[in-house]
Amino acid sequence: MTDHQTASLKSRGFIALLVTMACGAFNDNIYRGMLLVAVVAGGAWAGELGDGGTGWITTMLYAPFVILLGVAGVVADRSPKRQIIIITRFFEIGLVAGVIIAMLLGNLSLACLMLIGLAAQSAFFSPAKYGIVPEIVGDSMLSRANGLLSLMSNTSIVAGMAVAGLLLDLGENIGIFGGVLIGIVMAIIAVISLLMSLNLPKLPAGNAELPMSLNFVRTYWRTLRAMKGTGLLATAVAWCLFYAVASLLLLIIPNYREMFDLSAGETSYLMGIVGVGIAIGGFVAGFGSGHRIRAGLAPLGAGGIGVCALLMGLIGTSYGTVMLLLGLTGFFGGFFVVPILAMLQHAPEPGFRARCVGTANFLTFLAMTVTAVAYGLLAETSIGSAPPQWFLITASVMLLVVVWLILLMPVLRAVAASDNFGRVTDRIG
């Protein structure tokens, strides 16, 4: 590693991005964790959204991403990404104020409305934050940068999930709704996120001449056509499959509260341990890759997820066993996600990068929305919401994903090749 490369990971701009992303991940997950725990048996709003309540909360979270990511990608390509990130931080502060009001009133409808609003601002934050990474650190450090981002983001996810449970329990002990405490913590984190985002480097727009279009369907379609035949479309599908499965895990896990008679805090620890595993696995995968993108880590990670899911379906009958297996699931998830993300950032030219990331995220959130809706509907049937059945379903899905990734490996290796940096352009229109 040269001095220049070392400096790029220690620069004020990259550290500012790390902290800004970590703050966003923390707030997203402390709020989502609180709502997921609150709508299941034993929660403050238990039963108000039916037996598939976690599925409907997740659908409300994902729908804005599906609708807005296409427009957000165009905005991030035609505008300085630093500017987009700072604007979203201001919006987050306003929405968190709404969260505090919803918690004080104990109003689930307003809480859900704020969830949709926070998801909408995150949809604009997403392509800008991922698109700016190669602009700050360059190509050779992408894997290591993503390893650090995975470590920070997933540590923040863990912290968010854990703190959500702790504050809900604390609120119950002192006689107030813990959601109020969560709103106050979110406000503090949102202000820190804004202040750190001001330290991002001032970089030019990727393509200032790009026409603005509010027709998100046309934007997605055009970008997908440009990605087709370059290997990026297959990479985007692999990306969305990972997050569809990760989303399903977060729908399944809260139901261990009833199965094991857990407190809100104990339930949130189960969700948080997945993030711990992803953080460690992503860090190992990123730094173990050196200056290269190692596509072969993806099927290895997918296989590990499948084996862990199978074991949870068969022998996950105690809290400790489930905790261990969920941690290992996250670890293998880090191996899956780090090389895939690096490929999505590596191949597109700068003026096309945010749209590629935005469209890949659109596919991701579309898949996660379908997963959430399917879970919400199937949980009301004879399948039910008990975790063992759902982990066996997850294991079956991951077997198919592993086979597909192995067959796709020549394509993924071509995308990850060092001479493919910035080679994919917007060839359509």
C-alpha positions as CSV (number, residue, x, y, z in Angstrom):
1,M,0.0,0.0,0.0
2,T,1.5,3.4,-1.0
3,D,1.5,6.5,1.2
4,H,-1.1,8.0,-1.1
5,Q,-3.4,5.1,-0.8
6,T,-3.0,4.9,2.9
7,A,-3.8,8.7,3.1
8,S,-7.0,8.2,1.0
9,L,-8.5,6.0,3.7
10,K,-7.4,8.3,6.5
11,S,-8.4,11.6,4.7
12,R,-10.8,13.9,6.4
13,G,-13.3,13.4,3.5
14,F,-13.4,9.6,3.8
15,I,-13.6,9.7,7.6
16,A,-16.5,12.2,7.3
17,L,-18.3,9.8,4.9
18,L,-17.7,6.9,7.3
19,V,-19.3,8.8,10.2
20,T,-22.1,10.3,8.1
21,M,-23.1,6.8,6.8
22,A,-22.8,5.3,10.2
23,C,-25.1,7.9,11.7
24,G,-27.6,7.3,9.0
25,A,-27.5,3.5,9.5
26,F,-27.9,3.9,13.3
27,N,-31.0,6.1,13.0
28,D,-32.6,3.9,10.3
29,N,-32.1,0.9,12.4
30,I,-33.0,2.2,15.9
31,Y,-36.3,3.4,14.5
32,R,-37.0,0.3,12.4
33,G,-36.0,-1.9,15.3
34,M,-38.3,-0.1,17.6
35,L,-41.3,-0.4,15.2
36,L,-40.6,-4.0,14.5
37,V,-40.5,-4.9,18.2
38,A,-43.5,-2.7,19.0
39,V,-45.9,-4.4,16.5
40,V,-45.3,-8.0,17.6
41,A,-46.7,-9.9,20.6
42,G,-45.8,-8.0,23.8
43,G,-45.1,-4.7,22.0
44,A,-46.7,-1.3,22.6
45,W,-48.7,-1.6,19.3
46,A,-49.1,-5.5,19.3
47,G,-51.6,-6.7,16.9
48,E,-52.5,-3.3,15.4
49,L,-51.1,-4.4,12.0
50,G,-52.1,-8.1,12.3
51,D,-49.9,-11.2,12.7
52,G,-47.8,-10.1,9.7
53,G,-47.1,-6.7,11.3
54,T,-43.4,-6.8,10.7
55,G,-44.0,-7.4,7.0
56,W,-46.2,-4.3,6.7
57,I,-43.7,-2.1,8.6
58,T,-41.0,-3.3,6.2
59,T,-43.2,-2.6,3.2
60,M,-43.7,1.0,4.3
61,L,-40.0,1.3,4.7
62,Y,-39.1,-0.1,1.2
63,A,-41.8,1.4,-1.0
64,P,-40.3,4.9,-1.1
65,F,-37.0,3.4,-2.3
66,V,-38.7,1.6,-5.1
67,I,-40.4,4.7,-6.4
68,L,-37.6,7.3,-5.8
69,L,-34.2,5.6,-6.4
70,G,-34.4,6.2,-10.2
71,V,-34.9,9.9,-9.8
72,A,-32.3,10.0,-6.9
73,G,-29.7,8.4,-9.2
74,V,-30.2,11.0,-11.9
75,V,-30.0,13.8,-9.3
76,A,-26.8,12.3,-7.8
77,D,-25.1,12.1,-11.3
78,R,-26.0,15.6,-12.4
79,S,-25.3,17.3,-9.0
80,P,-22.4,17.3,-6.6
81,K,-22.9,14.3,-4.4
82,R,-21.7,16.3,-1.3
83,Q,-24.6,18.7,-1.9
84,I,-27.1,15.9,-2.1
85,I,-25.8,14.3,1.1
86,I,-26.0,17.6,3.1
87,I,-29.5,18.3,2.0
88,T,-30.7,14.9,3.0
89,R,-29.2,15.4,6.5
90,F,-31.3,18.6,6.9
91,F,-34.4,16.7,5.9
92,E,-33.6,13.9,8.4
93,I,-33.5,16.4,11.3
94,G,-37.0,17.7,10.4
95,L,-38.4,14.1,10.1
96,V,-36.9,13.1,13.5
97,A,-38.8,16.0,15.1
98,G,-41.9,14.3,13.7
99,V,-40.8,11.0,15.2
100,I,-40.6,12.6,18.6
101,I,-44.1,14.0,18.3
102,A,-45.5,10.6,17.2
103,M,-43.8,8.9,20.2
104,L,-45.2,11.5,22.6
105,L,-48.7,11.0,21.2
106,G,-48.3,7.2,21.0
107,N,-49.7,7.5,17.5
108,L,-48.8,4.5,15.3
109,S,-50.2,6.1,12.1
110,L,-48.0,9.2,12.5
111,A,-45.0,6.9,13.4
112,C,-45.6,5.0,10.1
113,L,-45.8,8.3,8.2
114,M,-42.5,9.4,9.6
115,L,-41.0,6.0,8.6
116,I,-42.1,6.6,5.0
117,G,-40.6,10.1,5.1
118,L,-37.3,8.9,6.5
119,A,-37.2,6.2,3.9
120,A,-37.7,8.8,1.2
121,Q,-34.8,10.9,2.3
122,S,-32.6,7.8,2.6
123,A,-33.5,7.0,-1.1
124,F,-31.8,10.2,-2.2
125,F,-28.9,9.7,0.3
126,S,-28.2,6.1,-1.0
127,P,-26.9,6.6,-4.6
128,A,-25.0,9.8,-3.5
129,K,-23.2,8.0,-0.6
130,Y,-22.2,4.9,-2.6
131,G,-21.4,6.9,-5.7
132,I,-19.0,9.2,-3.9
133,V,-16.8,6.4,-2.5
134,P,-14.6,5.8,-5.6
135,E,-14.4,9.5,-6.2
136,I,-12.8,9.9,-2.7
137,V,-10.6,6.8,-2.5
138,G,-10.0,5.7,-6.2
139,D,-10.2,2.3,-7.7
140,S,-7.4,0.3,-6.1
141,M,-8.8,1.0,-2.6
142,L,-12.4,0.2,-3.3
143,S,-12.5,-3.2,-1.6
144,R,-10.8,-1.9,1.5
145,A,-12.9,1.2,1.6
146,N,-16.0,-1.0,1.4
147,G,-14.7,-3.2,4.1
148,L,-14.4,-0.2,6.4
149,L,-17.8,1.0,5.3
150,S,-19.3,-2.4,6.0
151,L,-17.6,-2.5,9.4
152,M,-18.9,1.0,10.4
153,S,-22.3,0.7,8.9
154,N,-23.1,-2.7,10.4
155,T,-21.6,-1.8,13.8
156,S,-24.1,1.1,13.7
157,I,-26.9,-1.2,12.6
158,V,-26.1,-3.4,15.6
159,A,-25.9,-0.4,17.9
160,G,-29.2,0.9,16.6
161,M,-31.0,-2.4,17.0
162,A,-29.5,-3.0,20.5
163,V,-30.2,0.6,21.7
164,A,-33.8,0.3,20.5
165,G,-34.4,-2.7,22.7
166,L,-32.6,-1.2,25.7
167,L,-34.5,2.1,25.5
168,L,-37.8,0.3,25.1
169,D,-37.0,-1.7,28.2
170,L,-35.8,1.4,30.0
171,G,-38.9,3.3,29.2
172,E,-41.1,0.5,30.5
173,N,-39.1,0.5,33.8
174,I,-39.4,4.2,34.4
175,G,-43.0,4.5,33.3
176,I,-42.8,6.2,29.8
177,F,-42.9,4.9,26.3
178,G,-39.4,4.1,25.3
179,G,-40.1,5.4,21.8
180,V,-39.8,9.0,23.2
181,L,-36.2,8.2,24.4
182,I,-35.4,6.7,20.9
183,G,-36.6,9.9,19.2
184,I,-34.3,12.1,21.4
185,V,-31.3,9.9,20.6
186,M,-32.2,10.0,16.9
187,A,-32.2,13.8,17.0
188,I,-28.7,13.9,18.5
189,I,-27.4,11.5,15.9
190,A,-29.0,13.4,13.0
191,V,-27.3,16.6,14.1
192,I,-23.9,14.8,14.3
193,S,-24.5,13.4,10.8
194,L,-25.2,16.9,9.4
195,L,-22.1,18.3,11.0
196,M,-19.8,15.5,9.7
197,S,-21.3,15.8,6.2
198,L,-20.0,19.3,6.0
199,N,-16.5,17.9,5.9
200,L,-17.0,15.9,2.7
201,P,-14.7,17.0,-0.2
202,K,-16.2,19.4,-2.8
203,L,-16.1,17.4,-5.9
204,P,-17.7,18.2,-9.3
205,A,-20.9,16.6,-10.6
206,G,-20.4,13.4,-12.5
207,N,-22.5,14.7,-15.5
208,A,-23.9,18.2,-15.0
209,E,-25.4,18.1,-18.5
210,L,-27.6,15.0,-17.8
211,P,-31.3,15.8,-18.5
212,M,-33.5,15.7,-15.4
213,S,-36.4,13.3,-15.6
214,L,-39.1,12.6,-13.0
215,N,-40.3,9.5,-14.9
216,F,-38.7,6.9,-12.7
217,V,-39.9,4.0,-14.8
218,R,-38.2,5.4,-17.9
219,T,-35.0,6.1,-15.9
220,Y,-34.9,2.5,-14.5
221,W,-35.6,1.0,-17.9
222,R,-32.9,3.1,-19.7
223,T,-30.3,2.3,-17.1
224,L,-31.1,-1.4,-17.1
225,R,-30.7,-1.4,-20.9
226,A,-27.3,0.3,-20.6
227,M,-26.2,-2.2,-17.9
228,K,-27.4,-5.2,-20.0
229,G,-24.5,-7.1,-21.6
230,T,-21.8,-5.5,-19.4
231,G,-22.1,-7.8,-16.5
232,L,-23.5,-5.0,-14.3
233,L,-27.1,-6.2,-14.6
234,A,-26.1,-9.7,-13.3
235,T,-24.1,-8.0,-10.5
236,A,-27.2,-5.9,-9.6
237,V,-29.4,-9.0,-9.4
238,A,-26.9,-10.6,-7.1
239,W,-26.9,-7.5,-4.9
240,C,-30.7,-7.5,-4.7
241,L,-30.8,-11.3,-3.9
242,F,-28.5,-10.7,-0.9
243,Y,-30.7,-7.9,0.5
244,A,-33.9,-9.8,-0.2
245,V,-32.6,-12.6,2.1
246,A,-31.3,-10.1,4.6
247,S,-34.7,-8.4,4.7
248,L,-36.4,-11.8,5.3
249,L,-34.1,-12.4,8.3
250,L,-35.2,-9.2,9.9
251,L,-38.8,-10.2,9.4
252,I,-38.3,-13.6,10.9
253,I,-36.2,-12.7,14.0
254,P,-38.7,-10.5,15.9
255,N,-40.9,-13.6,16.2
256,Y,-38.4,-15.3,18.5
257,R,-39.7,-12.9,21.1
258,E,-42.8,-15.0,21.5
259,M,-41.1,-18.4,20.8
260,F,-38.5,-17.8,23.5
261,D,-40.5,-15.4,25.7
262,L,-37.9,-12.7,25.3
263,S,-37.8,-9.0,26.4
264,A,-37.6,-6.2,23.8
265,G,-33.9,-5.9,24.5
266,E,-33.2,-9.6,24.1
267,T,-35.1,-9.6,20.8
268,S,-33.1,-6.6,19.5
269,Y,-29.8,-8.4,20.3
270,L,-30.8,-11.2,17.9
271,M,-31.3,-8.6,15.2
272,G,-28.1,-6.8,16.1
273,I,-25.8,-9.9,16.1
274,V,-26.5,-10.3,12.4
275,G,-25.0,-6.8,11.9
276,V,-22.0,-7.7,14.1
277,G,-21.4,-10.7,11.8
278,I,-21.7,-8.6,8.6
279,A,-19.4,-6.0,10.0
280,I,-16.7,-8.6,10.8
281,G,-17.2,-10.6,7.6
282,G,-17.2,-7.4,5.5
283,F,-14.0,-6.1,7.1
284,V,-12.2,-9.5,6.6
285,A,-13.4,-9.7,3.0
286,G,-12.5,-6.2,2.2
287,F,-9.0,-6.1,3.6
288,G,-8.4,-9.7,2.6
289,S,-9.0,-8.7,-1.0
290,G,-6.1,-6.2,-0.9
291,H,-6.2,-4.0,-4.0
292,R,-8.4,-6.4,-6.0
293,I,-12.1,-7.2,-6.1
294,R,-12.4,-11.0,-5.4
295,A,-15.7,-12.1,-7.0
296,G,-15.3,-15.7,-5.8
297,L,-16.1,-14.6,-2.2
298,A,-19.8,-14.1,-3.2
299,P,-20.8,-17.8,-3.7
300,L,-18.7,-18.7,-0.6
301,G,-20.7,-16.2,1.4
302,A,-24.1,-17.3,-0.1
303,G,-23.3,-20.9,0.7
304,G,-22.4,-20.0,4.3
305,I,-25.7,-18.2,4.7
306,G,-27.6,-21.2,3.4
307,V,-25.9,-23.7,5.8
308,C,-26.6,-21.4,8.8
309,A,-30.3,-21.0,7.8
310,L,-30.7,-24.7,7.4
311,L,-29.2,-25.3,10.9
312,M,-31.5,-22.7,12.4
313,G,-34.5,-24.4,10.8
314,L,-33.4,-27.8,12.2
315,I,-31.7,-27.2,15.6
316,G,-32.5,-23.5,16.4
317,T,-34.3,-24.4,19.6
318,S,-32.4,-22.3,22.1
319,Y,-31.6,-18.6,22.4
320,G,-27.8,-19.2,22.5
321,T,-27.8,-21.5,19.4
322,V,-29.8,-19.0,17.4
323,M,-27.6,-16.1,18.5
324,L,-24.5,-18.0,17.4
325,L,-26.0,-19.1,14.0
326,L,-27.3,-15.6,13.3
327,G,-23.8,-14.2,13.9
328,L,-22.3,-16.7,11.5
329,T,-25.0,-15.8,9.0
330,G,-24.0,-12.2,9.1
331,F,-20.3,-13.1,8.8
332,F,-20.9,-15.0,5.6
333,G,-23.2,-12.1,4.5
334,G,-20.2,-9.8,4.6
335,F,-18.3,-12.1,2.2
336,F,-21.2,-11.9,-0.1
337,V,-21.9,-8.2,-0.1
338,V,-18.5,-6.5,-0.1
339,P,-17.3,-7.7,-3.6
340,I,-20.7,-7.2,-5.2
341,L,-20.9,-3.6,-4.0
342,A,-17.3,-3.0,-5.1
343,M,-18.2,-4.2,-8.6
344,L,-21.2,-1.9,-8.8
345,Q,-18.9,1.1,-7.9
346,H,-15.9,-0.1,-10.0
347,A,-17.3,-0.6,-13.5
348,P,-19.5,2.4,-14.4
349,E,-17.9,5.7,-15.5
350,P,-18.3,8.6,-13.0
351,G,-21.2,10.2,-14.8
352,F,-23.1,7.0,-14.9
353,R,-22.2,5.5,-11.5
354,A,-25.0,6.9,-9.3
355,R,-27.6,5.8,-11.7
356,C,-26.2,2.3,-11.8
357,V,-26.1,2.2,-8.0
358,G,-29.6,3.7,-7.7
359,T,-31.0,1.2,-10.2
360,A,-29.3,-1.7,-8.4
361,N,-30.8,-0.4,-5.2
362,F,-34.2,-0.1,-6.9
363,L,-34.0,-3.8,-7.8
364,T,-33.0,-4.5,-4.2
365,F,-35.9,-2.7,-2.6
366,L,-38.3,-4.1,-5.1
367,A,-37.2,-7.6,-4.1
368,M,-37.3,-6.7,-0.4
369,T,-40.8,-5.2,-0.8
370,V,-42.1,-8.3,-2.6
371,T,-40.4,-10.3,0.2
372,A,-42.1,-8.3,2.9
373,V,-45.6,-8.4,1.2
374,A,-45.2,-12.2,0.7
375,Y,-44.2,-12.7,4.3
376,G,-47.1,-10.5,5.5
377,L,-49.6,-12.6,3.5
378,L,-48.1,-16.0,4.1
379,A,-47.7,-15.4,7.9
380,E,-51.6,-15.3,8.0
381,T,-51.8,-18.8,6.4
382,S,-51.0,-22.2,7.7
383,I,-47.3,-21.5,7.2
384,G,-47.5,-19.0,10.1
385,S,-44.7,-16.8,11.4
386,A,-42.7,-19.3,13.4
387,P,-38.9,-18.9,12.6
388,P,-37.9,-22.5,12.0
389,Q,-40.2,-22.9,9.0
390,W,-39.0,-19.6,7.5
391,F,-35.3,-20.5,7.9
392,L,-35.8,-23.7,6.0
393,I,-37.4,-21.7,3.2
394,T,-34.4,-19.4,3.3
395,A,-32.0,-22.3,3.1
396,S,-33.8,-23.6,0.0
397,V,-33.6,-20.2,-1.7
398,M,-29.9,-19.8,-0.9
399,L,-29.1,-23.2,-2.5
400,L,-30.5,-21.8,-5.8
401,V,-28.5,-18.6,-5.3
402,V,-25.2,-20.5,-4.8
403,V,-25.7,-22.5,-8.0
404,W,-26.6,-19.4,-10.0
405,L,-23.5,-17.5,-8.7
406,I,-21.2,-20.4,-9.6
407,L,-22.6,-20.4,-13.1
408,L,-22.2,-16.6,-13.3
409,M,-18.6,-16.5,-12.1
410,P,-16.9,-15.8,-15.4
411,V,-19.2,-12.7,-15.9
412,L,-18.5,-11.5,-12.3
413,R,-14.8,-11.9,-12.7
414,A,-14.9,-9.8,-15.9
415,V,-16.8,-7.0,-14.2
416,A,-14.3,-7.1,-11.3
417,A,-11.2,-7.0,-13.6
418,S,-8.9,-4.0,-12.8
419,D,-8.9,-2.9,-16.5
420,N,-12.7,-2.6,-16.3
421,F,-12.7,0.5,-14.0
422,G,-15.0,3.2,-15.3
423,R,-15.5,1.4,-18.6
424,V,-19.3,1.0,-18.6
425,T,-21.0,4.1,-20.1
426,D,-24.6,5.2,-20.7
427,R,-24.9,3.8,-24.2
428,I,-28.7,4.4,-24.5
429,G,-30.3,7.5,-25.9
